[in-house]
Amino acid sequence: MTSTAKPSAPNVAIIGGGPAGLMAAEVLSQAGLQVDLYDGMPSVGRKFLLAGVGGMNITHSEAFPAFLSRYGERAPNIAPLLRAFGAEQLCEWIHGLGIDTFVGSSGRVFPTDMKAAPLLRAWLKRLRDAGVAIHTRHRWLGWNPDGSMRIASPEGEKTLRPDATLLALGGGSWSRLGSDGAWMLPLEQRGVTLAPLQPSNCGFEVEAWSDLMISKFAGAPLKNIAIGLNDDVPRLGECVITTTGIEGSLIYALSAAIREAINQHGSATIHLDLLPGRPVDKIQQALSKPRGSRSMAKHLHSQLGIDGVKAALLRELTPAECFTDPARLAQAIKTLPLTLVKTRPLDEAISSAGGVTFEALDERLMLKQLPGVFCAGEMLDWEAPTGGYLLTACFASGRAAGLGMLEWLQA
Ligand SMILES: Cc1cc2nc3c(=O)[nH]c(=O)nc-3n(C[C@H](O)[C@H](O)[C@H](O)COP(=O)(O)OP(=O)(O)OC[C@H]3O[C@@H](n4cnc5c(N)ncnc54)[C@H](O)[C@@H]3O)c2cc1C
């Protein structure tokens, strides 16, 4: 290994080898520091690799104001990170690893082969060449009373006393990939202000589907629909019926608002538009046509193309008497109310909301309570929908924390 670190250079420890931790390792090793990166798993970047399985959506090409708005009320905290390293800089950085990117029809940005593995391989080689020492199967347990860090390793418990530390431990979902949120306790014990981890980009449960919905339609995709919550303009997209409720990209996009409504009121009612392209009066006209001896199911199918899971959902959620009243049935097709009562468990979610609050950090992403300890990535208290916004903010915060650490060490 050829280390670029000067013999007298400060030694820094990075805990967590996801995109945030690896990005900080890059910044710090480039500055000539001795970087030791520790991860509890047998290999680094496992969630990053999983994100590549269905097509690695690494960032988004939309204009900065729209991009920033995806971070909701945390946009002011994320803004400086993205101004320094946003979608454009991220794409340039990916190209620097020899990986091309393309913009999909929705504006989402992907590596040309859609995969995460070639990118991670090239990146890890560059980091190792720069002298970053990666210690896998090394799990951070917290701090000893003297302030040193406790690391569980295959050789037994170790004690670390680096000059500075970055915690980039991820959120609390998909714990089998390494991020399990167990870091909350040691940070809480050191007086760091934390927001509880909650599922984000997650599915939701209904009180109970009928046996028919579960046996015939669990797993069925609901395509070409729109969903509205409260008075917001309904969003177009698709989702999937599950045995316990509903999930999929359209639901994920609304998940923060649905979750907060459930937190406040105990449940949230979304409204499904089964025929987003058609105005309610046209639907009513079609339903009012004579159907002779044909069943209502056949009438719905022939007049409006409603069948399968859409027809089943309409039956499930609409009182029987509506089916004899075209005006009420048309209204139900346009605003079918579905009450959601809880999120699916955090471990199933794509990402986590909550974590280390920005109020607990200074502008360098250093913990005010613990000078010399920095935080980055999904463990910070922000959330965003899918679309590349999660990874972009993880990379950007990892880079900002790395630069912040450099500045602090120099001072
Ligand atoms: C199925 C799925 C698909 C996704 N797809 C996308 C996508 O297409 N686009 C997108 O933008 N985002 C996507 N994401 C989200 C994205 O992968 C995460 O937001 C991102 O990986 C978080 O990066 P991070 O560095 O903060 O944490 P992580 O990637 O979670 O890395 C944290 C690391 O810390 C280690 N660690 C945790 N605790 C300890 C400890 N105590 N000691 C030592 N090591 C520890 C873990 O082993 C892990 O390696 C997806 C997520 C999932 C689950």
The ligand as an SDF file (V2000), in Angstrom:
LIG
                    3D

 53 58  0  0  0  0  0  0  0  0999 V2000
  -33.4040   -0.8840   -1.5140 C   0  0  0  0  0  0  0  0  0  0  0  0
  -32.7660    0.4740   -1.5260 C   0  0  0  0  0  0  0  0  0  0  0  0
  -32.6300    1.1570   -2.7120 C   0  0  0  0  0  0  0  0  0  0  0  0
  -32.0740    2.4460   -2.7310 C   0  0  0  0  0  0  0  0  0  0  0  0
  -31.9540    3.0850   -3.9310 N   0  0  0  0  0  0  0  0  0  0  0  0
  -31.4740    4.3510   -3.9520 C   0  0  0  0  0  0  0  0  0  0  0  0
  -31.3390    5.0450   -5.1910 C   0  0  0  0  0  0  0  0  0  0  0  0
  -31.5820    4.4940   -6.2770 O   0  0  0  0  0  0  0  0  0  0  0  0
  -30.9270    6.3530   -5.1390 N   0  0  0  0  0  0  0  0  0  0  0  0
  -30.6130    6.9720   -3.9560 C   0  0  0  0  0  0  0  0  0  0  0  0
  -30.2620    8.1610   -3.9810 O   0  0  0  0  0  0  0  0  0  0  0  0
  -30.6500    6.3100   -2.7990 N   0  0  0  0  0  0  0  0  0  0  0  0
  -31.0860    5.0170   -2.7650 C   0  0  0  0  0  0  0  0  0  0  0  0
  -31.1490    4.3480   -1.5720 N   0  0  0  0  0  0  0  0  0  0  0  0
  -30.6810    5.0300   -0.3380 C   0  0  0  0  0  0  0  0  0  0  0  0
  -29.1490    5.0540   -0.2220 C   0  0  0  0  0  0  0  0  0  0  0  0
  -28.6200    3.7770   -0.5200 O   0  0  0  0  0  0  0  0  0  0  0  0
  -28.7650    5.4690    1.2040 C   0  0  0  0  0  0  0  0  0  0  0  0
  -29.3900    6.6990    1.5200 O   0  0  0  0  0  0  0  0  0  0  0  0
  -27.2360    5.6290    1.3520 C   0  0  0  0  0  0  0  0  0  0  0  0
  -26.5820    4.3970    1.1160 O   0  0  0  0  0  0  0  0  0  0  0  0
  -26.8640    6.1260    2.7530 C   0  0  0  0  0  0  0  0  0  0  0  0
  -25.4820    6.3430    2.7680 O   0  0  0  0  0  0  0  0  0  0  0  0
  -24.6760    6.4790    4.1470 P   0  0  0  0  0  0  0  0  0  0  0  0
  -23.2380    6.5140    3.7720 O   0  0  0  0  0  0  0  0  0  0  0  0
  -25.2250    7.5690    4.9460 O   0  0  0  0  0  0  0  0  0  0  0  0
  -25.0140    5.1370    4.9360 O   0  0  0  0  0  0  0  0  0  0  0  0
  -24.9050    3.5950    4.5260 P   0  0  0  0  0  0  0  0  0  0  0  0
  -24.8070    3.4290    3.0560 O   0  0  0  0  0  0  0  0  0  0  0  0
  -26.0270    2.9380    5.2240 O   0  0  0  0  0  0  0  0  0  0  0  0
  -23.5130    3.1640    5.1540 O   0  0  0  0  0  0  0  0  0  0  0  0
  -23.3120    3.1500    6.5590 C   0  0  0  0  0  0  0  0  0  0  0  0
  -22.1870    2.1810    6.8710 C   0  0  0  0  0  0  0  0  0  0  0  0
  -21.9390    2.2480    8.2740 O   0  0  0  0  0  0  0  0  0  0  0  0
  -21.6900    0.9500    8.7670 C   0  0  0  0  0  0  0  0  0  0  0  0
  -22.0160    0.9380   10.2040 N   0  0  0  0  0  0  0  0  0  0  0  0
  -23.2110    1.2020   10.7890 C   0  0  0  0  0  0  0  0  0  0  0  0
  -23.0990    1.1180   12.1270 N   0  0  0  0  0  0  0  0  0  0  0  0
  -21.7970    0.8100   12.3970 C   0  0  0  0  0  0  0  0  0  0  0  0
  -21.0350    0.6080   13.6120 C   0  0  0  0  0  0  0  0  0  0  0  0
  -21.6130    0.7140   14.8020 N   0  0  0  0  0  0  0  0  0  0  0  0
  -19.7200    0.3150   13.4900 N   0  0  0  0  0  0  0  0  0  0  0  0
  -19.1280    0.2160   12.2750 C   0  0  0  0  0  0  0  0  0  0  0  0
  -19.7860    0.3890   11.1070 N   0  0  0  0  0  0  0  0  0  0  0  0
  -21.1120    0.6850   11.1750 C   0  0  0  0  0  0  0  0  0  0  0  0
  -22.5860    0.0600    7.9420 C   0  0  0  0  0  0  0  0  0  0  0  0
  -22.1200   -1.2710    7.9150 O   0  0  0  0  0  0  0  0  0  0  0  0
  -22.5330    0.7430    6.5680 C   0  0  0  0  0  0  0  0  0  0  0  0
  -21.5310    0.1870    5.7400 O   0  0  0  0  0  0  0  0  0  0  0  0
  -31.6560    3.0550   -1.5300 C   0  0  0  0  0  0  0  0  0  0  0  0
  -31.7640    2.3530   -0.3310 C   0  0  0  0  0  0  0  0  0  0  0  0
  -32.3210    1.0770   -0.3230 C   0  0  0  0  0  0  0  0  0  0  0  0
  -32.4320    0.3330    0.9920 C   0  0  0  0  0  0  0  0  0  0  0  0
  1  2  1  0
  2  3  1  0
  2 52  2  0
  3  4  2  0
  4  5  1  0
  4 50  1  0
  5  6  2  0
  6  7  1  0
  6 13  1  0
  7  8  2  0
  7  9  1  0
  9 10  1  0
 10 11  2  0
 10 12  1  0
 12 13  2  0
 13 14  1  0
 14 15  1  0
 14 50  1  0
 15 16  1  0
 16 17  1  0
 16 18  1  0
 18 19  1  0
 18 20  1  0
 20 21  1  0
 20 22  1  0
 22 23  1  0
 23 24  1  0
 24 25  2  0
 24 26  1  0
 24 27  1  0
 27 28  1  0
 28 29  2  0
 28 30  1  0
 28 31  1  0
 31 32  1  0
 32 33  1  0
 33 34  1  0
 33 48  1  0
 34 35  1  0
 35 36  1  0
 35 46  1  0
 36 37  1  0
 36 45  1  0
 37 38  2  0
 38 39  1  0
 39 40  1  0
 39 45  2  0
 40 41  1  0
 40 42  2  0
 42 43  1  0
 43 44  2  0
 44 45  1  0
 46 47  1  0
 46 48  1  0
 48 49  1  0
 50 51  2  0
 51 52  1  0
 52 53  1  0
M  END
$$$$
